[in-house]
Amino acid sequence: MKARLQQVGSFLAVLILASAALAGGKAQSFTGKISDAMCGAHHMMSGSEADCTHACVGKGSKYALVVGDKLYFLNTSDKAALASLDKLAGSDAKVSGTLDGDTIQVASVAAAK
């Protein structure tokens, strides 16, 4: 009985470690246009895409990255990354971070080359 409990415990430990490894995605880079979650690729306001993005983010929308037909929500509290997103709004950028579903946990942002 004791040996069986140790086997079950070992199996559970391996299962937990494996699921943690799969859940903690590795860093990736994505290149696309900085937008906002409300408008995505199709801005509704007149004016530039940057102006629309700034207005929507100012009203509570999150930054987003449009890559082809896909929209990724950008999540960060890093002030340097937020400043880069603000500066690059409406422009092409390279965003690095970990992907979780449709959300990128942003590690860095740079102008696309």
C-alpha positions in Angstrom: 0.0 0.0 0.0 2.8 2.4 0.9 4.6 1.7 -2.3 1.4 2.3 -4.3 1.0 5.7 -2.6 4.5 6.6 -3.5 3.9 5.7 -7.1 0.8 7.8 -7.3 2.6 10.7 -5.6 5.5 10.5 -8.0 3.1 10.3 -11.0 1.2 13.4 -9.7 4.5 15.3 -9.2 5.5 14.5 -12.8 2.1 15.5 -14.1 2.2 18.9 -12.3 5.7 19.7 -13.5 4.8 18.8 -17.1 1.7 21.0 -17.0 3.6 23.9 -15.5 6.2 23.6 -18.3 3.6 23.6 -21.0 1.7 26.5 -19.4 4.7 28.8 -19.0 5.2 29.5 -22.7 8.6 30.5 -24.0 9.4 33.9 -25.4 8.4 34.6 -29.0 8.5 37.6 -31.3 5.6 38.9 -33.3 5.7 41.6 -36.0 2.7 43.6 -36.9 0.9 47.0 -36.5 0.3 48.5 -33.1 -3.4 49.2 -32.6 -6.0 48.9 -29.9 -8.3 46.0 -28.8 -11.5 47.9 -29.6 -10.7 48.8 -33.2 -8.2 46.1 -34.2 -7.3 46.5 -37.9 -10.2 48.7 -38.7 -10.1 52.2 -37.1 -13.5 53.9 -36.8 -12.3 57.5 -36.0 -11.3 60.0 -38.7 -7.7 60.9 -38.6 -4.6 58.7 -38.4 -4.5 55.2 -37.0 -2.2 56.5 -34.3 -4.7 59.2 -33.2 -7.5 56.6 -33.1 -5.3 54.2 -31.1 -4.3 56.9 -28.6 -8.0 57.9 -28.2 -9.2 54.4 -27.6 -6.4 53.5 -25.2 -7.2 56.8 -23.4 -10.8 55.6 -23.0 -9.7 52.3 -21.5 -9.0 50.0 -24.4 -5.8 47.9 -24.3 -3.1 48.0 -26.9 -3.2 45.2 -29.5 -1.0 43.9 -32.3 -2.5 43.2 -35.7 -0.6 40.4 -37.4 -2.2 39.6 -40.7 -5.8 38.6 -39.9 -5.0 37.9 -36.3 -5.4 40.3 -33.3 -3.3 39.8 -30.2 -4.0 41.7 -27.0 -1.0 43.2 -25.4 -0.5 43.0 -21.6 2.2 44.8 -19.8 2.7 47.1 -16.8 6.3 47.9 -17.8 6.5 51.7 -18.3 9.2 51.5 -21.0 7.1 49.0 -23.0 4.0 51.2 -22.6 6.0 54.2 -23.7 7.1 52.3 -26.8 3.6 51.1 -27.6 2.4 54.7 -27.3 5.2 56.0 -29.6 4.7 53.2 -32.2 0.8 53.4 -32.2 -0.3 52.9 -35.8 3.1 51.7 -36.9 4.8 48.4 -37.5 6.5 47.0 -34.5 8.2 43.9 -33.2 6.8 42.7 -29.9 8.5 40.0 -27.9 6.9 38.1 -25.0 5.0 35.0 -24.1 1.8 34.0 -25.8 -1.2 32.8 -23.7 -4.2 32.3 -26.0 -4.8 35.6 -27.7 -2.8 37.7 -25.2 0.9 38.5 -25.4 2.6 39.2 -22.0 4.9 41.9 -23.4 8.6 41.7 -22.6 9.9 44.3 -25.1 8.7 46.5 -28.0 10.8 47.9 -30.9 10.1 49.5 -34.3 9.9 46.8 -37.0 12.9 46.8 -39.4 
